[in-house]
Amino acid sequence: MPVLSEVLTALDALWPPERAEGWDAVGTVCGDPDAEVRRVLFAVDPVQEIVDEAVQLGADLLVTHHPLYLRGTTTVAASTFKGKVVHTLIKHDIALHVAHTNADTADPGVSDALAGALDLRILGPLVPDPSDPEGRRGLGRICELPHPMTLAEFASYAAARLPATAQGIRAAGDPEREIRTVAVSGGSGDSLFDDVRAAGADAFLTADLRHHPASEATQHTGDSPLALLDAAHWATEWPWCEQAAAQLDAVSDRHGWGLRTHVSRTVTDPWTAHAASTPVFTPTHTTGAPR
């Protein structure tokens, strides 16, 4: 069996920490470098439910996409929910390792896994990494659909293929518009509208779209206004867990480690219910003084 330091070396080769954004917090949060690793659990969020799952599984290492302490902290007291996570991990000899923005831009990365879940043909990165001479790394992916679909059809298709969440898929644009090419970006993507328009994609599927950026993106003039699909943040990033586990499996096979990898299916999206709108009146635009 490998020790933790050997597995971490392999993970850093897959997702080099130096490729993370400067504001990010990636790498190993806790763990004994000399401890043996037999089971590894992959998940999106390092929350207590996932840590409890790691304990029940008998995992020696938990790999998550989201950082535990993105903005730093002054305490790991067990009276705080993040401190309790750390205490639980250490008490049960479970290491925690994070691959975040360094996994977003990897080849393959988070958006490759998202495209794969949707059975899209990848044409290239949406925002290429200038340090990659092969032009494969970068943020987001430009893709082709398996066959042309209307926006409404593609929204239903995406909702059926991505993990189920309370939010589902929201769409902005003409429901009957034909979609052939789509940009995808796992996680929050409303900073990429200019890149999507420059790429000439018919639609953009991502998460965490806010009102004003989304409204402005759909109001741009032109022959083909951008269609938007807004999925749950967790749902767009969970496919990476399966991809990442398969990548570590391949490393384990090459080295003869015999690791057992697992992917958590616990839904850690924070939204737990959705109620469809049932308006009691139809708003109308009026002029003149209010009554």
Summary of the structure (lengths in Angstrom):
residues: 291
radius of gyration: 21.0
end to end distance: 76.9
largest distance: 78.2
contacts: 939
relative contact order: 0.15
helix: 33%
strand: 24%
